[in-house]
Amino acid sequence: MTSQLPELSGKVALITGASRGIGYGVAEALVARGDRVVITGRTEDSLKEAVEQLGAERAVYVAGKAHDEEHQTAAVERAMDAFGRIDYLVNNAGTNPVFGPIADLDLNVARKVFETNVISALGFAQKTWHAWQKDNGGAIVNIASVAGIAPSPFIAAYGVSKAALINLTQQLAHEFAPGVRVNAIAPAVVKTKFASALYEGREAEAAASYPLARLGVPSDIGGAAAFLTSSQSDWVTGQTLVVDGGIFLNAGVG
């Protein structure tokens, strides 16, 4: 990518959880159209590698845990120091540390899931709003999940947190209008390390139920995020774009 970078767009995006997977796919899509990006994640080595791939002249990183308020502040300050603006925020950082019935869910684990998947998104949105978007406008995209739209057995905490993120999207869209548009993306299974337990060793079987006959890849979500942070979506806010390979078309079919 670094040898074929387009002209700078003048826009800057802060993308959480972006050293790999969906977050990196979003960063790649935005850099490909000329944006500059600030990416976050927990592992510094992975972030360094991602910046090298994206192009050091277009990307910088901040390592830390998404739910840590000091990290949120540091990421926003890094964006402002490096590029002087934050036009777009993409809240992608997420966790799903438990697999099992909700009846046996450890409530401390549930709290951790909400801290990372919901509270961190609110924290980043607040800080980005006050640092730039309140006076200058922009867009926010929250990466939710189809698990937040319909029940998903054995990942209930994750699904409930994503349902909360979808509602948070609507709340922010209402409060931040008209200057800042806020939307969400709800992917089905995307081929990432994060989701590997859902398809690894059985990808063909997992993909068979999708009308489009494949699982998602990070660039599918990157393209959706690029749309929701572009002028083509200037009249779209408070919405959740389902990107699911058609899996919801099977609802109710025996």
Secondary structure, DSSP 8 states (H G I E B T S, - for coil): -GGG-----S-EEEESS-SSHHHHHHHHHHHHTT-EEEEEES-HHHHHHHHHHH-TTTEEEEES-TT-HHHHHHHHHHHHHHHS---EEEE--------B-GGG--HHHHHHHHIIIIIHHHHHHHHHIIIIIHHH-EEEEEE--GGGTS--TTBHHHHHHHHHHHHHHHHHHHHHTTTEEEEEEEE--BSSSTTGGGTTT-HHHHHTTSTTSS-B-HHHHHHHHHHHTSGGGTT--S-EEEESTTGGGGTT--
